[in-house]
Amino acid sequence: QVQLVESGGGQVQPGGSLRLSCAASGTIFRINAMGWYRQAPGKQRELVAHITRDSSTNYADSVKGRLTISRDNAKNTVTLQMNSLKPEDTAVYYCNAQIDYGLGDVDYWGQGTQVTVSS
């Protein structure tokens, strides 16, 4: 079984910064893509940032230039550095990992961490 554990959420004022981390543990053969998603109240879950195993990245237009995703393959971790935060960034943020067991990728999700941007 695999667990993804997120940390680093909280409340911050507009313009502030937060750093989210996610660590994968358990029976892991190989982690391919990883990503961060978010879900605001009354809205669908949306992709925030995505990173491949060789660290190619992709971002939602709304966060480009403010959020940076990175990963450490040796530690099975993914990080989201969030700068210049806006109230519209308020949401529950979820870590995702696509893990390859030799028969195709299996999706795993973290439990979510709350990010609140408010003055």
Secondary structure, 3 states (H helix, E strand, C coil): CEEEEEECCEEECCCCCEEEEEEEEECCCEEEEEEEEEECCCCCCEEEEEECCCCCEEECHHHCCCEEEEEECCCCEEEEEECCCCHHHCEEEEEEEEEECCCCEEEEECCCEEEEECC
